[in-house]
């Protein structure tokens, strides 16, 4: 199931990658969510060449629904499989990705597998800012997602969520999360809290995505929904952890900069700031090396943290003050949306 709203730049490569899967029985269901660009034309052309591609003309979301959950619910209604893969319209899959993901799901008796992709980053701002996404997964409590006893914690992403239809329907499907601003995370947590088994799987050699292409696209794309991650009973500890992380990421470099500019800094504070700054850069570089990413963005760690603090602040402003969500020509009442 692929939700597509104004995705003409990436939709063809994404759909072709799914149709190229070395999996014997597959149907690719794409929901054209009322696109106003050339998305529909591209999809219709592709559908004429492969009968496995099924197009769904999306309807406007009814009251109480956000656009993406509604599009995915329409996709599920049109699908016939017992296994469902939810993937965004800009995600590209290696031909063996689905076959291997299904093998993991079946051999381990898992109900939902989340595939963590390789994030393609080009240009300065993509390399500086997007590592925050992987840091949020691998540098935090992401490992708890694979521990069955921690039912309150799971991770879902738009890069790929393979779920048994029986588990999906048992928790109410997307109708149960119809107003979620972070529907992928919410779906994974809903499935796990219901007692089903979830697995977070590294798949950077099988799944790839270029999420954003400029500072403006990152600023707008992330800010639209990030504030909803701080909702609910998990929101407060997440907010506290985020503030602590961003503070620790900025403070040591601020102290070092102040010292270089001649401000009076005690030798003890200078030494502590130096150690913390070196540790942050080293950990960033180590994670980048493991994931096959560029190493130089590790040196921009405080800049990354400062800009993300601004993105989070903007997202909170739109949610709490403006009480509005804007995305690709649609506006939603933020008061009626949630985690």
C-alpha positions in Angstrom: 0.0 0.0 0.0 1.5 3.3 -1.1 -0.3 6.6 -0.4 0.6 9.2 -3.0 -0.4 12.9 -2.9 1.6 15.1 -5.4 4.5 12.6 -5.7 5.3 13.0 -9.4 9.1 13.4 -8.6 9.5 10.0 -7.0 6.5 7.8 -7.5 7.6 6.0 -10.7 10.9 4.9 -9.2 9.2 3.7 -6.0 6.4 1.8 -7.8 8.8 0.2 -10.3 11.0 -1.0 -7.4 8.0 -2.8 -5.8 6.9 -4.3 -9.1 10.5 -5.7 -9.5 10.3 -7.7 -6.2 11.4 -11.3 -6.4 8.3 -12.4 -4.5 5.9 -14.8 -6.2 2.6 -13.2 -5.2 2.4 -9.5 -4.9 0.0 -6.7 -5.7 1.0 -3.1 -5.5 -1.9 -0.9 -4.4 -1.3 2.8 -4.9 -3.9 5.3 -3.6 -3.8 8.6 -5.5 -4.8 10.9 -2.7 -6.4 13.6 -4.8 -3.1 14.7 -6.4 -3.0 17.9 -8.3 0.3 17.3 -10.2 1.2 14.6 -12.7 1.1 11.7 -10.2 -2.1 10.2 -11.6 -0.8 10.3 -15.2 2.4 8.5 -14.2 0.4 5.8 -12.3 -2.0 5.2 -15.1 0.8 4.7 -17.6 2.5 2.2 -15.3 -0.8 0.3 -14.6 -1.2 -0.2 -18.4 2.1 -2.2 -18.4 1.6 -4.4 -15.3 -1.6 -5.8 -14.1 -0.2 -6.3 -10.6 -0.5 -2.5 -10.1 -3.9 -1.5 -8.7 -4.8 2.1 -8.6 -7.3 3.5 -6.1 -8.8 7.0 -6.7 -8.6 8.4 -3.2 -11.5 10.3 -1.6 -11.2 13.3 0.6 -10.8 12.3 4.2 -14.1 12.6 6.2 -14.3 14.5 9.5 -12.1 13.1 12.1 -9.6 11.6 9.6 -6.2 12.8 8.6 -5.2 12.3 4.9 -2.5 9.6 5.2 -4.4 7.2 7.5 -7.5 7.6 5.3 -5.5 6.9 2.1 -3.9 3.8 3.6 -7.3 2.5 4.9 -8.6 2.8 1.3 -5.6 0.9 0.1 -6.2 -2.0 2.5 -9.8 -2.2 1.5 -8.6 -2.7 -2.1 -5.9 -5.3 -1.2 -6.4 -9.1 -1.0 -3.2 -10.2 0.7 -2.8 -11.7 4.1 0.4 -9.7 4.5 0.4 -5.9 4.2 3.3 -3.7 3.5 2.9 0.1 4.1 5.5 2.2 2.3 5.7 5.9 1.4 5.7 7.0 -2.2 9.4 8.0 -2.3 10.8 4.7 -0.9 12.8 2.4 -3.2 13.2 -1.3 -2.5 15.9 -3.8 -3.6 14.4 -6.7 -5.5 15.0 -9.1 -2.6 13.7 -6.8 0.2 10.2 -8.1 0.4 11.1 -11.7 0.1 13.7 -11.4 2.9 11.4 -9.4 5.1 8.6 -12.0 4.8 11.1 -14.7 5.6 12.1 -12.9 8.9 8.4 -12.4 9.8 7.5 -16.0 9.2 10.6 -17.7 10.7 10.5 -15.6 13.9 6.7 -15.6 14.3 6.6 -11.9 14.2 3.4 -9.9 13.5 4.9 -6.6 12.4 8.4 -5.8 11.0 9.6 -2.2 10.6 12.3 -1.7 8.0 14.7 1.0 8.7 16.0 2.4 5.4 19.2 4.0 4.3 18.6 7.7 4.1 20.1 9.1 0.9 21.5 12.6 1.7 22.8 15.0 -0.9 23.8 18.6 -0.4 24.8 20.4 2.8 21.5 20.6 4.7 20.4 17.1 4.0 23.7 15.8 5.4 23.6 18.1 8.4 20.0 17.6 9.5 18.8 14.1 8.4 21.2 12.2 10.6 19.0 13.3 13.5 16.5 10.7 12.3 18.9 7.8 12.6 20.2 9.2 15.9 16.7 9.1 17.2 16.5 5.4 16.4 19.9 4.0 17.1 21.1 6.6 19.6 18.1 6.5 21.9 16.0 3.7 23.4 15.3 2.2 20.0 16.5 -1.2 21.2 13.4 -1.5 23.4 11.3 -1.9 20.3 12.6 -5.4 20.0 11.9 -6.5 23.6 8.4 -8.0 23.8 8.0 -7.1 27.5 8.2 -3.4 26.7 4.8 -3.3 25.1 4.5 0.5 25.4 7.4 1.1 23.1 7.6 0.4 19.4 8.9 2.1 16.3 7.2 2.5 12.9 8.4 4.4 9.9 7.1 5.3 6.5 10.0 3.4 4.9 8.3 0.1 5.4 6.0 -1.7 7.8 5.2 -5.3 7.0 2.2 -6.5 9.1 0.0 -9.6 9.2 -3.5 -8.6 8.1 -4.9 -10.6 11.1 -3.0 -8.4 13.6 -3.8 -5.2 11.7 -7.5 -5.9 11.7 -7.5 -7.1 15.3 -6.4 -3.7 16.5 -8.9 -1.9 14.3 -6.6 -0.9 11.4 -6.2 2.7 10.4 -9.7 3.5 11.6 -8.3 3.1 15.2 -5.6 5.8 14.5 -7.6 7.9 12.0 -6.5 11.2 13.6 -2.9 10.3 14.2 -0.3 12.9 13.1 2.4 10.2 13.3 0.4 7.2 12.0 3.4 4.9 11.4 4.7 5.1 15.0 1.1 4.9 16.3 0.3 1.8 14.3 3.4 0.0 15.5 2.7 0.9 19.1 -1.0 -0.1 18.8 -0.1 -3.5 17.5 2.5 -4.1 20.1 0.3 -3.0 23.0 -2.3 -5.4 21.8 0.1 -8.3 22.6 1.5 -8.8 19.1 5.2 -9.2 18.4 7.0 -6.4 16.6 10.6 -6.2 15.2 12.7 -3.3 14.2 15.0 -4.4 11.4 18.0 -2.7 9.9 17.5 -2.7 6.1 19.7 0.0 4.8 21.1 -2.4 2.2 17.6 -3.2 1.0 15.5 0.0 1.4 16.5 3.5 0.4 14.8 6.9 0.5 15.6 10.5 -0.1 13.2 12.1 2.2 13.9 15.8 1.5 15.8 17.9 -0.9 16.3 21.2 0.8 16.3 23.0 4.1 12.8 24.4 3.3 11.4 20.9 2.6 12.9 19.5 5.8 11.7 22.5 7.8 8.1 22.2 6.4 7.9 18.4 6.1 9.0 17.5 9.6 7.3 20.4 11.4 3.9 19.4 10.2 3.6 16.4 12.5 6.6 16.3 14.9 4.7 18.0 17.7 2.3 15.1 17.9 5.1 12.8 19.0 5.0 14.7 22.3 1.3 13.9 22.9 -0.2 11.3 25.1 1.3 9.7 28.2 4.6 9.0 26.4 4.9 12.6 25.3 6.2 14.1 28.5 9.2 11.7 28.9 10.0 12.0 25.2 9.9 15.8 25.5 12.2 15.7 28.5 14.6 13.4 26.8 14.6 15.6 23.7 15.3 18.8 25.6 18.1 17.0 27.5 19.7 15.7 24.3 19.5 19.0 22.4 20.9 20.8 25.4 23.8 18.4 25.8 24.4 18.7 22.0 24.7 22.5 22.0 26.1 23.5 25.4 29.6 22.1 25.1 30.2 23.8 21.8 28.7 27.0 23.1 31.2 26.9 26.0 34.1 26.3 23.6 33.0 29.1 21.3 32.7 31.5 24.2 36.2 30.6 25.3 37.6 31.2 21.9 35.9 34.6 21.8 37.6 35.5 25.1 34.8 34.9 27.6 36.0 33.8 31.1 35.6 30.1 31.3 37.1 28.0 34.1 39.7 25.4 33.2 37.3 22.7 34.7 34.4 23.8 32.5 36.6 24.1 29.5 37.9 20.5 30.0 34.4 19.1 30.5 33.1 20.9 27.4 36.1 19.6 25.3 35.5 16.0 26.5 31.7 16.2 25.8 32.2 17.7 22.4 34.8 15.2 21.4 32.5 12.3 22.6 29.5 13.6 20.6 31.5 14.0 17.4 33.2 10.6 17.8 29.8 8.8 18.5 28.3 10.6 15.5 31.2 9.5 13.3 31.1 5.9 14.5 27.3 5.6 13.7 27.9 7.2 10.3 30.6 4.7 9.5 28.4 1.8 10.6 25.6 3.0 8.4 27.8 3.9 5.4 27.1 7.7 5.6 29.4 10.6 5.2 31.6 11.3 8.2 32.0 15.1 7.9 28.5 15.9 9.1 29.6 14.7 12.6 31.5 18.0 12.8 28.2 20.0 12.4 26.5 18.3 15.3 25.7 21.5 17.3 24.3 23.1 14.1 22.1 20.0 13.6 20.8 20.2 17.2 20.1 24.0 16.9 18.1 23.7 13.7 16.2 20.8 15.0 15.3 22.7 18.1 13.9 25.4 15.8 11.9 22.7 13.8 10.5 21.3 17.0 9.6 24.8 18.2 7.8 25.6 15.0 5.9 22.4 15.0 4.7 23.0 18.6 3.8 26.6 17.6 1.5 25.3 14.8 0.0 22.7 17.0 -0.6 24.7 20.2 -0.9 28.3 19.0 -2.1 28.2 15.4 -3.9 24.9 16.1 -3.5 23.9 12.5 -1.8 21.3 10.3 -0.9 22.2 6.7 0.4 19.7 4.2 0.3 19.7 0.4 -2.7 21.9 0.0 -4.8 20.5 2.9 -5.5 22.0 6.3 -6.5 20.2 9.4 -7.7 21.2 12.8 -4.8 20.3 15.1 -7.1 20.2 18.1 -8.8 17.2 16.5 -5.5 15.4 15.8 -3.2 13.6 18.2 -0.4 11.1 18.5 
